[in-house]
Amino acid sequence: MTKYPSPESEALSHHRFTRPGIRFWLPVTMALLLLMCIALLIRNIRPLEILALIFLLYLAVSTLMSVCEITIVTEGMLVDRLLMPERFVPWNAIDRVTVYSSQDEQTDATIEVTSISIYEGLSPLNRLPGLAYGQGSRQTIIITSDALEDYQTLLETLEQHCTVIRRHARRRVTDHEA
């Protein structure tokens, strides 16, 4: 996988965070939560707690690695993650895109979470989100409709170049509805 597209590549669309403060506040919040956990355990720390803190650190970093802004170019997309440098992902490196959606019939609100599975080129730390979002051990980034600007255009572009799988949450029937 090449690191950047060709120099003559033109950005076709930019999909930035709808709230630019995410770039600052999400890592700060994760760091503060880790520090709180360490502060709670520091007086009586044993090997089990050390392992738990290492796992929490891995979980926090993996979560931050999967959150990104995306710029679409002709050859693929530029992925600008929170903790790592921007990386170029060509279209043929994307395994599949899975869109999970759920709609509340009472409020007519729709929630969508999209996971983009990439064969290689990002980081091993991008593998944990893949396991959590049904992509297996593939490197994965996560995008949501309320976090990125022009989300629908991004999905339409992904549909033109990649396999997109749409999954809708099944509505559970409660006892009083049956």
N, C-alpha and C positions, 0 to 999 in steps of 0.2 A: 504494500500500500504506500502510495506516495504521500509525502507530508502536506504538500500544497498543490492546488490546481495550477494549470499553466498560467503564465503571466498575463496572457490576453483574456483570461476569463473575466466575464462581467457578472456582477451580482444581479441575479434576477429578482430576488426578494430577500428581505431581512425580517426575521422573526425574533424580536427582542422581548425581554420581560415586560409585562404590562405594568409592573411595579419595579422600577429600577433599583429600589432599596433591597431587593432580594439578594443582589450580588454582595451586599455588605451584611445584612441582618441574618441571613440563613447561616453562614459560617460562624458568625459571632454567637448566635443562639446555640448552635451545636457545641461550640467550644465551652460556653458557659454551663451547659448541661453536663458535659464531661467533667468539668472542674467541680461542679456540685457533687457528682458521684464520687470523685476522688476525695473530696473534703469529708464526705460521709463515711468513707471507708478507711481513711488514713490512720486512724488510731488503732484499729485492730485489723490490719491487713495480713491476709494469709495467702498461700498460693492460689486457692480457688478464687479469691477476690481479684488477684492480679490477672488471672486468666479471664475473668469476667470483664475487667476494665480493658484488656487488650481486645476482646471481642466487641465491646462497645465502641472503642476507637475505630476498629475496622468497619463496623456498621455505620458510624457517623461519616467517615471518609467515603465509603461506598455510596452512601446516600447523596452526599455533595457531588460526587463524581458523575452521577446520573442526571443532574439538573443542568440544563444548558440553554444557550441561545443558538439559533441556527440561521445561517445565511445560505441560500440556494444559489448555486452557480450551474452552468451548463453541464459540467462533468460530474457533479455530485453536490455535496453540502459541506460547509464549514461548520464544525461543532465547536462552540466556545463554552467550555465547561467552567464551573466556578473555581476549581482548584488547580487545573492543569492548563497548559497552553492550548490555543486553538489548534484543531486537527482537521485535515481534509479527509472526507470519506467519499470515495467514488460510488456511483450508483451500484456497480456490481459487487461491492463489499457489504451491501445491506441484505441480510438474509430475509427478513420479513418485518412487517409492521403490524402490530396488533392493537386494535382500538377497542377498549372496554367502555361500554356506556351503560348508564342506568338512568331511567326517567321516573320522577315522582309524579304520579298522575294527579295528585291533589294540588300541587303547586306548579305543575308543568315545568319543573326545573330538570335540566339534563346535566349529568356529570359525565365527563369523558376523560379517560386516562389512556394515553397512547404510549406503547413501548416500541422502540426501534431496535431491532436485533442486528448487530454488526458482527461479521465473521472475525475480524481482527483489526488492530490498528489504534485502539484507544488506550486501554489499560486493563490489567487483570482486576483492578478495583471496580471495574464496570461489570463484573460477572455476577456479583450478589444481587443487584436489581433484576438481572435476567432470571435468576432462580425465583425471585419473589413475584415476577410478573409473567410467568409462564413461557419464558424464552429459553429455558434450559440454562446451560452454562455459557451461552453467547454473551459477548459484551453488549450491554444495553444502555440506552439513554431513555429517559422518561420525559414526556411533554404533556401538558394539559391545556384544555381549551381556555381556561381563565388565567393561565400564567404567561402565555405567549401571544403577542400581537399577531393578527391575521392568521390565526390557527387553521381556519377552513382552507385558505389558499395553500398553506403548507401541506395539509392532508391531500388536497387535489394533486399537488405536484408529486407527492410520494406515491399516489395511486397510479400516476403515469409511468413511474420508473421502477416500482417495487411491488411485491405481493403484499396486499393489505387484507388483513383478516378482521372482520367486525364481529364482536361478541357483545351480546346484550344480556344484562343481568336478568335472571329469572325472578319474577315477582312471587314472593311467598304468600300463600293464602292463609289468613289467620282463621281461628276457630269461628269468630262471629261472621265472617264472610262466606264460610262453607255452607 
